[in-house]
Amino acid sequence: MPPTEPGSPAPPAPGRPLPGGLVVHRFAPTGRPAAEDARAALFVRTVERGFYEPEPTGEALDQLLGHEHADGRTYTGVYEAGADPAVDRPVGTFAGFGKRLHVGGGRDVDALLVSAVTVAPSHRRRGILRALMESELALAAAAGTPLAALTASEATIYRRFGFGAATALRRVEVDVRGDAALAGPVSGTVRLVEPAELAAIGPEVFERTRRQVPGSVERMASYAAHETDTVAGDRAGRGGLYAAVHHDDGGTPRGYVTYRFAGWDTEPATVRVSQLYASTAAGTRALWAFLASLDLVERIAWRSAPDDGVLEHLFADHRRVRTTHREDHLWLRLLDVPAALGARPYAHDGEVTLRVHDRLGHAAGDWRLSVAGGAAAVGRAAAGAGAAAPDLELDVADLSAAYLGGVPAEVLRQAGRVAEHRRGAAAELSGLLAPDRPVHCMTGF
Ligand SMILES: CC(C)(COP(=O)(O)OP(=O)(O)OC[C@H]1O[C@@H](n2cnc3c(N)ncnc32)[C@H](O)[C@@H]1OP(=O)(O)O)[C@@H](O)C(=O)NCCC(=O)NCCS
């Protein structure tokens, strides 16, 4: 939908009306500095305030606006009637933008990414989030977007809108005292580089890696600034960033890691990984061999490690790897069932019928998923009197959680979220949806 002009409320979107006295303005950041884009500047400052973050100013604000523009974000702000978005803060914020999500087998699907969701304390629990979310999902569905995605501040908010947690992240600590040997072979070279050098290879290595990791979305514009240590202003935490690049035996860059030393006051002596991407398994092993052999360092900590168990198997001694926290990460919401299921690859042939409940209607109904030769045909299944009962009955949130294969449908059956009307059907769906590689979302947004 085209952004509206300053001061003119957007036409009502399909979906739930806003609570009385409030209006919506929809616009995109122009990419110009804050002084020339006051409403976008006030919008992003209000978002930061909504998460209790310091509000960016000066160079940091200009850089943030540039990144948001580059990502193609559209802002939807809820304002008091008569407010001027260039001067008055929104009481509700919501950002939507399109990126591609990898779904396995080298295939991507278009996703609506949802971010910057905040409501002012003065206006909470009056239905502002509900009105925004339902309207924006309806617009995305009408535009043919197969699914929506977000990351959540709390796990109890988004299921009601049909989102299910499809991937998880974990915090790990790896004890690298003594000889932290790897189980497998290590090849190629890893060398320290200036972070600025990642400007040349970072985007390509990230993208090549992403295209192999189901659950990963294209990265945000801000990533380049983070990995080259050029985040502006006091948002930066700047300085002390190390970068190392892995080249394979043929001299091609296959992975990189950025990290900071936690300081001599931290015991045991700790290095904190910021980013670690490798487009080959050999690259992952080489980067970890490099980290594990850093002199004077006793522990490697990583806040956003994949939840795939690779790290444990990577070290000869599994117990060097300790998970200190695990959390849902990427939440998905199918909007177009045939498009979403048809976009991903399948491990083997089979057929399952599903009755999907969706309070918002987008995915609701009886569906037949037939897989032949690794490709799916998805159509409406016969419903009503005389029709066979569906094999499985589930909410769209649970189908969305199971979609990438990281959460087996059989697990959801055992948890009481999926009703099985044909014995073994949940395990069959788990088998059909099994991912070609462990699922993980490499991107935060
Ligand atoms: C989360 C937030 C955006 C909710 O906005 P809101 O306008 O108060 O939400 P609504 O009034 O539209 O609530 C819609 C429904 O969600 C529920 N809900 C809202 N916030 C919730 C929360 N934090 N936890 C659990 N349920 C929540 C409401 O109870 C309501 O439930 P219902 O289905 O019974 O009607 C707001 O509380 C906020 O800004 N929180 C801080 C920032 C944040 O965490 N944002 C989310 C980022 S992912």
The ligand as a Gaussian input file, in Angstrom:
#p B3LYP/6-31G(d) Opt

LIG

0 1
 C        2.545000      -5.998000      23.561000
 C        1.800000      -4.700000      23.327000
 C        2.200000      -4.158000      21.952000
 C        0.292000      -5.009000      23.382000
 O       -0.456000      -3.906000      22.884000
 P       -1.992000      -3.659000      23.319000
 O       -2.540000      -2.631000      22.398000
 O       -2.040000      -3.415000      24.761000
 O       -2.637000      -5.061000      22.983000
 P       -4.232000      -5.322000      22.710000
 O       -5.010000      -4.481000      23.645000
 O       -4.522000      -5.163000      21.265000
 O       -4.343000      -6.841000      23.109000
 C       -4.798000      -7.841000      22.224000
 C       -4.813000      -9.130000      22.987000
 O       -3.470000      -9.495000      23.335000
 C       -3.355000      -9.635000      24.747000
 N       -2.027000      -9.103000      25.129000
 C       -1.539000      -7.900000      24.839000
 N       -0.312000      -7.779000      25.328000
 C       -0.014000      -8.935000      25.940000
 C        1.118000      -9.410000      26.626000
 N        2.196000      -8.646000      26.813000
 N        1.079000     -10.666000      27.125000
 C       -0.007000     -11.435000      26.950000
 N       -1.118000     -11.031000      26.289000
 C       -1.113000      -9.800000      25.793000
 C       -4.471000      -8.817000      25.315000
 O       -4.779000      -9.268000      26.617000
 C       -5.561000      -9.076000      24.315000
 O       -6.069000     -10.366000      24.583000
 P       -7.510000     -10.887000      24.072000
 O       -7.193000     -11.813000      22.944000
 O       -8.059000     -11.592000      25.252000
 O       -8.289000      -9.691000      23.622000
 C        2.151000      -3.651000      24.406000
 O        1.838000      -4.179000      25.659000
 C        3.586000      -3.201000      24.439000
 O        3.933000      -2.207000      23.820000
 N        4.484000      -3.921000      25.160000
 C        5.876000      -3.519000      25.287000
 C        6.646000      -3.686000      23.978000
 C        6.521000      -5.097000      23.431000
 O        6.795000      -6.063000      24.117000
 N        6.103000      -5.197000      22.154000
 C        5.973000      -6.459000      21.481000
 C        7.179000      -6.657000      20.674000
 S        7.309000      -8.241000      19.916000

